[in-house]
């Protein structure tokens, strides 16, 4: 059942209040915001860039952009959606700079859904009999196969399967129709199922694990850069 208008209004109001506190210079609120959304934004950036370190850098830069614009947030969309849009734009921009010839995610195009070339997915050797070893191997294989998905499907899959966003939420984050989200997600699951079969369901929560050190590093990096701007009197 969808949330009532009153509930939606309360959530939007809460998001606006958080944004206003951060815009007013509340660093504790900024820390809480980053720790709440770090994993979602990192997974989103990595789904585009396919590089751990560059994804971290993209998340930091996206937070800085969001911080500078936080005073303009009016709750027209969820704060999480607003942040994901910023990190998507940052990651796509970095991908363009890294390789001008790369085939990037067409955020508004739909033709690729029926024409994208499927990536061959060979079967990996089974993991060790111990349950823990099997889960670790499945996680490694899942991450590798997600990286091999066509660009049009990869971010949709990460947002829907790993972050558990609804179709409408993912569509809002990527600025594409809900029908396109459904189509890309269905195709992505089909490709992964061929390679991972039943083991895939047990490893979703552990894919691209967001370790505490990585979370701490992003928080520290953003705060250090903000302090540097403050000390130099920059905008």
C-alpha positions in Angstrom: 0.0 0.0 0.0 1.5 3.4 -1.0 2.1 5.9 1.8 -0.7 8.3 2.6 -0.3 12.0 1.6 0.2 12.9 5.2 3.0 10.4 5.5 4.7 11.5 2.3 4.5 15.1 3.4 6.1 14.2 6.8 8.9 12.4 5.0 9.5 15.3 2.6 9.4 17.8 5.5 12.0 15.7 7.4 14.2 15.7 4.3 13.9 19.4 4.0 14.7 19.9 7.7 17.9 17.8 7.3 18.9 19.7 4.3 18.4 23.0 6.0 20.4 22.0 9.1 23.3 20.9 6.8 23.1 24.1 4.8 23.3 26.0 8.1 26.6 24.3 8.8 25.6 21.4 11.0 28.5 19.0 10.5 27.0 16.3 12.7 23.9 16.2 10.5 26.2 16.0 7.5 28.0 13.0 9.0 24.7 11.2 9.7 23.6 11.9 6.1 26.8 10.5 4.6 26.8 7.4 6.8 23.1 6.8 5.9 23.6 7.0 2.1 27.3 6.1 1.6 26.6 2.5 0.5 23.8 3.5 -1.9 25.8 6.2 -3.6 29.0 4.1 -3.7 27.2 1.2 -5.3 25.6 3.5 -7.8 28.9 5.2 -8.7 30.7 1.9 -9.0 28.0 0.4 -11.2 28.9 3.1 -13.7 32.7 3.4 -13.3 33.5 -0.3 -12.4 36.4 0.9 -10.3 36.5 1.0 -6.5 38.8 4.0 -6.0 37.2 6.1 -8.7 33.7 5.3 -7.3 34.9 6.6 -3.9 36.2 9.8 -5.4 32.9 10.3 -7.3 30.9 9.9 -4.1 33.1 12.4 -2.3 32.7 14.9 -5.1 29.0 14.3 -5.3 28.7 15.0 -1.6 30.6 18.3 -2.0 28.3 19.3 -4.9 25.3 18.4 -2.8 26.6 20.3 0.2 27.1 23.5 -1.9 23.5 23.2 -3.2 21.9 21.9 0.0 20.2 25.3 0.7 18.3 25.0 -2.6 16.7 21.6 -1.7 13.0 22.1 -1.4 11.7 18.5 -1.1 10.4 18.2 -4.7 12.0 14.7 -4.6 13.2 12.5 -1.8 16.6 13.6 -0.5 18.0 10.1 -1.4 16.8 10.5 -5.0 18.4 13.9 -5.2 21.7 12.6 -4.0 21.6 9.6 -6.4 21.0 11.9 -9.3 24.0 13.9 -8.4 26.3 10.9 -8.0 25.0 9.5 -11.3 25.8 12.7 -13.1 29.3 12.8 -11.5 30.1 9.2 -12.3 28.9 9.5 -15.9 31.0 12.6 -16.4 34.0 10.8 -15.0 33.4 7.9 -17.4 33.2 10.2 -20.3 36.5 11.8 -19.4 38.1 8.4 -18.8 37.1 7.1 -22.2 35.4 9.3 -24.7 34.5 6.2 -26.8 32.9 4.3 -23.9 29.3 3.3 -24.4 27.6 5.1 -21.5 24.2 4.6 -19.8 21.6 6.4 -22.0 19.6 8.0 -19.2 16.7 9.0 -21.5 17.0 6.6 -24.4 15.0 3.3 -24.6 16.1 1.8 -27.9 19.0 0.0 -26.5 16.8 -2.2 -24.3 15.9 -4.4 -27.3 19.1 -4.1 -29.1 21.9 -4.4 -26.5 24.4 -7.1 -27.1 24.3 -9.7 -24.4 27.6 -10.4 -22.6 28.7 -14.0 -22.7 28.6 -15.5 -19.2 30.6 -18.6 -18.7 30.1 -20.8 -15.7 32.7 -20.5 -13.0 33.9 -23.5 -11.0 31.9 -24.2 -7.9 33.1 -22.9 -4.6 34.4 -25.0 -1.7 32.0 -27.2 0.2 32.1 -25.1 3.3 29.2 -22.7 3.5 31.3 -19.6 4.2 33.7 -20.3 1.4 30.8 -20.9 -1.0 29.2 -17.6 -0.1 32.5 -15.7 -0.5 33.0 -17.3 -4.0 29.4 -16.5 -5.0 29.8 -12.9 -3.9 33.0 -12.6 -5.9 31.4 -14.1 -9.0 28.3 -11.9 -8.6 30.4 -8.7 -8.5 32.3 -9.8 -11.5 29.2 -10.7 -13.5 27.5 -7.4 -12.5 30.5 -5.6 -13.9 30.1 -7.5 -17.2 26.4 -6.4 -17.7 25.8 -4.0 -20.6 25.9 -0.4 -19.4 22.2 0.1 -20.0 21.3 -2.5 -17.5 24.0 -2.3 -14.8 22.9 0.7 -12.8 19.3 -0.3 -13.0 20.2 -3.7 -11.6 22.2 -2.2 -8.7 19.5 0.2 -7.7 16.7 -2.4 -7.9 18.4 -5.6 -6.6 21.1 -4.4 -4.3 19.6 -1.2 -3.0 16.0 -2.5 -3.2 14.6 0.7 -4.7 11.1 0.5 -6.2 10.6 0.8 -10.0 9.3 4.3 -9.6 12.2 5.3 -7.3 14.8 3.9 -9.7 13.1 5.7 -12.6 13.1 9.0 -10.7 16.8 8.6 -9.9 17.9 7.8 -13.5 15.2 10.0 -15.2 13.9 7.2 -17.3 10.4 5.7 -17.7 9.3 3.1 -15.2 8.7 0.7 -18.2 12.4 1.1 -19.1 13.5 0.3 -15.6 11.3 -2.9 -15.7 12.7 -4.0 -19.1 16.3 -3.4 -18.2 16.0 -5.1 -14.8 14.3 -8.2 -16.4 17.1 -8.5 -19.0 19.8 -8.0 -16.3 18.3 -10.8 -14.1 18.2 -13.1 -17.1 21.8 -12.6 -17.9 22.9 -13.1 -14.3 20.7 -16.1 -13.7 22.5 -17.9 -16.5 25.8 -17.6 -14.7 24.9 -17.7 -11.0 21.7 -19.8 -10.8 20.4 -20.3 -7.3 23.5 -19.0 -5.4 22.8 -15.4 -6.5 20.0 -14.8 -4.0 22.2 -15.6 -1.0 24.8 -13.0 -2.0 22.9 -9.8 -2.8 23.4 -8.3 0.7 27.2 -8.9 0.5 27.9 -7.6 -3.0 30.3 -4.7 -3.1 30.4 -4.7 0.7 30.8 -1.3 2.2 33.5 -1.8 4.8 33.7 0.5 7.8 37.1 1.9 6.7 35.7 2.9 3.3 32.8 4.7 5.0 35.1 6.4 7.4 37.5 7.4 4.5 34.7 9.1 2.6 33.4 11.0 5.6 36.9 12.1 6.6 37.7 13.1 3.0 34.6 15.3 2.5 35.0 17.0 5.9 38.8 17.6 5.3 38.0 19.3 1.9 35.2 21.4 3.4 37.6 22.5 6.2 40.2 23.4 3.6 37.7 25.6 1.7 36.7 27.3 5.0 40.3 28.0 6.0 41.1 29.6 2.6 37.8 31.6 2.6 36.7 29.9 -0.7 33.1 29.6 -1.7 
